[in-house]
Amino acid sequence: MWKSLISRRNALAGGIALIGGTFWGTNNPSLASPVNARPYPWGGSGAAGANPNHDPNPLPPGEPGRDYNPTRTPNGSTLSYHLVENVKVMHLIAEEVEHEFAPGLKARCWGYNGQVHGPTIEAVEGDRVRIYVTNRLPAPTTVHWHGLIIPSGMDGVGGLSQRSIQPGETFKYEFTLRQHGTFMYHSHHDEMTQMAMGLMGMFIIHPRGVPQQERPDRDFVLLSSEWKIIPGTYRPDPNEMTDFNVLTFNARAFPGTDPLVCRRGDKVRIRLGNLSMMSHHSIHLHGYHFYITQTDGGPIPESAQWPETTVIVPTGSTRTIQFVADNPGDWAMHCHMLHHVMNQMGHGLPNVLGINPDGLDNKVRKLLPNYMTMGQTGMADMGSMGMTVPQNSIPMIGADGPKDYITMGGMFTILKVRENLPPGQTSDPGWYQDPPGSVAQPASTEDLRRDGIRPPTSNNSLQSHHH
């Protein structure tokens, strides 16, 4: 069933209670459909002797609205298609793209159809798809359909399952989608270079036969990745293996990430993919608990799900989470590997915590009049003071928020839940207007005395005394 934050409160107030709307799981009738059948007890991918190239009973193409509610890819798009004899025909073009990671930081990357990452591919189980791939790069490439059960010759591994697509060539991939879930696609030729340059995207396959009331109202797609862009340069470094300084959702770093906009009461699904070079990502959502309902291997039975506020997404994997948006506000969503919420100017800095820089500053100012050593009390000032940074680079952290400077960057976005949002609105509704009395404020002397708290004697003596 659908779970919500309210259920947690009601359970505390009235014993153990199960609250929420419909929540799809093992009772979903589409899981028993022929296209999603798993006849082997050990999880085989098809009936014995089945030929994956032969499609004797094609299903009618799935349609948005009738068969599924479309996903939304913040800062991205969904790949268009057209029908040719009930086959969904799509076209991906691999090419060099000038991409903006955040205001002030652009790079010449490789992407699909003029964007980084590539557009989200969206279809329905049972659909027959035909995807043309045109190579406008200076190097050969392929496309691997990550997690899809398809014929070996369509798997997209250069040299193994196909000849690589040479510059100027167009290849055709065609297969029937016999599963549903959250998957990905990416180059599988010279992967370290081509994926580090941006050749990747998400592939969403919706189940058939799900009633409208059981579908999510908001279905978001987020793909995590890592980049090395040396300040002042305009090209990602594809040879970096460990020290990445731009961490992104959908190839955008905060403050360049679009918010996830929801109406209070919406059933929300968030599909998380990770095609980072080396890191898993520990994605944490404030203000909510959620349930992990799917991996890229398929749905998790409802009996095996449990509530979380953080989900680990290993590299090369997807995780799908869902919840009811019952708690209005602006809620942070970010990777909890804390260096993943830093931007490029935070890498390679010396540790000067606790150092008095006055003598050094006075000497350096004879050569650089405006010089100021920073970092002796932390990194927050580096963004909020607006200090000059090298061309084509962004401060380590932050952006102006509604109440103060937000000292986070990188793999960070905001879930914005609103009470009276017009149905279907996806644009940013602005900052949340907190009800009176619901915002943390400086404590008055009267407050402290009333509650027996000894006021601090200075900024360096913040101890409190409880009577």
Secondary structure, 3 states (H helix, E strand, C coil): CCCEHHHHHHHHHHCCCCCCCCCCCCCCHHHHCHHHCCCCCCCCCCCCCCCCCCCCCCCCCCCECCCECCCECCCCCECCCEEECCEEEEEEEEEEEEEEEECCEEEEEEEECCECCCCEEEEECCCEEEEEEEECCCCCECCEEECCCCCHHHCCCECCCECCECCCCEEEEEEECCCCEEEEEECCCCHHHHHHCCCEEEEEEECCCCCHHHCCCEEEEEEEEEECCCCCCCCCCCCCCCCCCEEEECCECECCCCCEEEECCCEEEEEEEECCCCCCEEEEECCCCEEEEEECCEECCHHHCCEECEEEECCCEEEEEEEECCCCEEEEEEECCHHHHCCHHHCCCCCCCCCCCHHHHHHHCCCCCCCCCCCCCCCCHHHHCCCCCCCCCCCCCCEECCCCEECCCECEEEEEEECCCCCCCCCCCCCCCCCCCCCCCCCCHHHHHHCCCCCCCECCECCCCCC
